[in-house]
């Protein structure tokens, strides 16, 4: 879950009552692994990033993937309400086993994160999230229309972020994908 641990999210992930999770987190605070965040009730933070990295590094790859899936599923309802969490959800889906369904969900959440970033005028971040969505979609059996549309969104975001060379390259790829898929309106938009 990162440096900050939310007892509510952890309870959903673990399938345990929130009070039990909070009590276990309090034990971790007393042992020095976590610190309480008085301004954010229900949240704890790792005492040091090295501690978090050490614990994460000790997990078996399959356990990591399973926990990332649970984290993504637990965070999705909150991200529906708070779009600023969409990037976190996308990141968790990307760290699950690379099955096409998880990659499609990662791409969808990365697109949502890009939209939220664009609304906040974080143009570089919007382009980065769309690049993430594109990379995830490429690992699935995506359709030509889907590829062309996402490449067009990426090219537009890159243009707005001042990345003109990358924008042109992705617009050309979008036009080619649109032509191959028989979608002339996407070719026109890419031009």
Phi and psi in degrees as a GROMACS rama.xvg file:
@    title "Ramachandran Plot"
@    xaxis  label "Phi"
@    yaxis  label "Psi"
@TYPE xy
99.5023  -162.16  UNK-2
-69.4281  -36.4882  UNK-3
-96.0223  136.121  UNK-4
-114.097  120.593  UNK-5
-96.7703  121.59  UNK-6
-59.6786  -37.738  UNK-7
-64.7311  -45.5057  UNK-8
-65.6918  -43.1079  UNK-9
-62.6714  -36.0525  UNK-10
-64.424  -42.9459  UNK-11
-63.9737  -44.2836  UNK-12
-61.4486  -41.6653  UNK-13
-87.6239  -15.4358  UNK-14
72.2253  21.0048  UNK-15
-110.097  157.259  UNK-16
-61.8587  143.014  UNK-17
-56.3145  -39.1589  UNK-18
-63.2139  -38.9617  UNK-19
-65.9792  -40.9645  UNK-20
-64.9897  -44.5625  UNK-21
-61.0419  -39.9182  UNK-22
-64.3159  -41.5067  UNK-23
-66.2342  -37.9146  UNK-24
-66.7576  -34.7092  UNK-25
-64.4968  -36.1886  UNK-26
-62.6565  -41.6942  UNK-27
-65.4639  -33.0348  UNK-28
-66.1607  -46.3553  UNK-29
-63.5112  -30.3333  UNK-30
-82.0846  -9.22208  UNK-31
93.6277  0.223568  UNK-32
-73.6297  -36.6845  UNK-33
-122.771  161.223  UNK-34
-124.624  144.272  UNK-35
-75.3896  149.749  UNK-36
-112.708  92.6601  UNK-37
-58.0399  -30.3928  UNK-38
-80.1462  -10.1906  UNK-39
-129.618  82.358  UNK-40
-54.7817  138.859  UNK-41
89.583  -6.17505  UNK-42
-111.792  145.458  UNK-43
-130.408  157.036  UNK-44
-126.171  143.582  UNK-45
-61.6851  139.082  UNK-46
-60.4567  -31.3348  UNK-47
-155.127  145.117  UNK-48
-60.8636  -29.9622  UNK-49
-62.6049  -36.8048  UNK-50
-63.4088  -48.5871  UNK-51
-60.8709  -46.2464  UNK-52
-63.0986  -37.6846  UNK-53
-64.0429  -44.0617  UNK-54
-65.5559  -44.6833  UNK-55
-62.6147  -41.8356  UNK-56
-65.2347  -26.0365  UNK-57
-79.631  -11.9877  UNK-58
-74.5708  141.685  UNK-59
-69.3206  148.35  UNK-60
-52.7642  -42.2267  UNK-61
-63.8126  -37.3191  UNK-62
-67.1211  -40.8771  UNK-63
-59.1166  -47.8881  UNK-64
-60.8786  -42.822  UNK-65
-64.2396  -42.4106  UNK-66
-68.1399  -37.2443  UNK-67
-64.6431  -38.3391  UNK-68
-62.4627  -46.0401  UNK-69
-62.7696  -39.5533  UNK-70
-64.0469  -44.4061  UNK-71
-60.0136  -46.6506  UNK-72
-64.6319  -37.5647  UNK-73
-70.731  -32.8821  UNK-74
-85.9083  -19.632  UNK-75
-55.5058  -47.1081  UNK-76
-59.8443  -39.553  UNK-77
-67.4382  -36.5336  UNK-78
-71.3533  -25.0309  UNK-79
-63.2533  -34.5985  UNK-80
-87.1872  -39.2908  UNK-81
-118.268  93.9591  UNK-82
-58.1511  -17.6918  UNK-83
-67.1873  -13.8183  UNK-84
-89.3235  -6.17701  UNK-85
-59.8132  -38.3634  UNK-86
-64.4974  -37.0175  UNK-87
-65.5126  -41.9093  UNK-88
-63.0139  -44.7696  UNK-89
-58.6577  -43.9981  UNK-90
-60.7212  -40.026  UNK-91
-67.1573  -41.9983  UNK-92
-62.4917  -35.996  UNK-93
-66.4243  -25.9744  UNK-94
-91.6729  2.8449  UNK-95
-83.351  176.446  UNK-96
-56.0872  143.769  UNK-97
-81.3254  50.4036  UNK-98
-79.8436  152.87  UNK-99
-56.9383  -36.7022  UNK-100
-64.5455  -43.1747  UNK-101
-66.0847  -39.1747  UNK-102
-66.5318  -36.8217  UNK-103
-66.4097  -39.1564  UNK-104
-66.3395  -39.6589  UNK-105
-60.3409  -44.5909  UNK-106
-63.099  -42.2917  UNK-107
-62.308  -46.1135  UNK-108
-69.2877  -33.115  UNK-109
-66.4339  -36.4862  UNK-110
-65.0415  -40.8042  UNK-111
-63.903  -40.3286  UNK-112
-63.6873  -38.4345  UNK-113
-64.0092  -41.2232  UNK-114
-63.3321  -43.5802  UNK-115
-63.6884  -42.0352  UNK-116
-64.8031  -40.718  UNK-117
-62.7053  -40.1828  UNK-118
-65.5764  -29.5723  UNK-119
-88.4409  5.97312  UNK-120
61.5924  26.9829  UNK-121
-91.6953  75.5449  UNK-122
-67.7151  -39.5517  UNK-123
-62.4305  -41.4931  UNK-124
-66.0634  -39.3482  UNK-125
-60.4426  -44.764  UNK-126
-64.6373  -39.9914  UNK-127
-62.7305  -43.8776  UNK-128
-64.8087  -38.8227  UNK-129
-67.8661  -32.8603  UNK-130
-63.7991  -38.3492  UNK-131
-65.0371  -43.2272  UNK-132
-61.0767  -42.4639  UNK-133
-63.2623  -45.119  UNK-134
-62.2056  -40.6135  UNK-135
-66.9733  -43.9922  UNK-136
-64.0079  -33.3289  UNK-137
-64.545  -20.9172  UNK-138
-90.7678  7.88309  UNK-139
-117.01  178.562  UNK-140
-90.0276  67.5123  UNK-141
-73.6373  158.811  UNK-142
-92.0656  159.904  UNK-143
-60.9231  -39.0895  UNK-144
-63.7507  -44.3663  UNK-145
-62.002  -44.7424  UNK-146
-60.5974  -47.2132  UNK-147
-62.5465  -42.3591  UNK-148
-66.0336  -43.656  UNK-149
-68.4773  -40.1021  UNK-150
-62.4174  -35.7076  UNK-151
-66.5719  -42.7837  UNK-152
-61.557  -42.9083  UNK-153
-63.3709  -45.3233  UNK-154
-60.8609  -41.2244  UNK-155
-64.5893  -45.8216  UNK-156
-62.652  -41.299  UNK-157
-64.6663  -40.2126  UNK-158
-59.9296  -46.9892  UNK-159
-64.6516  -27.9344  UNK-160
-85.9088  -0.453468  UNK-161
85.6797  13.7306  UNK-162
-96.8892  70.998  UNK-163
-66.0321  -41.9893  UNK-164
-63.6002  -47.2871  UNK-165
-64.5163  -37.8923  UNK-166
-60.6447  -45.9132  UNK-167
-62.0745  -43.5817  UNK-168
-61.6969  -45.2995  UNK-169
-71.5534  -31.0173  UNK-170
-65.8423  -40.1276  UNK-171
-64.2523  -41.9734  UNK-172
-64.9815  -38.0903  UNK-173
-63.2936  -44.7607  UNK-174
-61.3993  -43.5296  UNK-175
-63.8019  -43.4894  UNK-176
-66.1683  -39.4908  UNK-177
-64.5138  -40.854  UNK-178
-65.2967  -44.2772  UNK-179
-63.7426  -32.8529  UNK-180
-86.3302  -4.15578  UNK-181
71.7502  39.0216  UNK-182
-120.327  83.5982  UNK-183
-61.5239  -29.6958  UNK-184
-64.962  -33.5347  UNK-185
-72.2262  -33.4439  UNK-186
-64.0958  -43.556  UNK-187
-63.6986  -44.3899  UNK-188
-64.3706  -38.1086  UNK-189
-65.6067  -35.0567  UNK-190
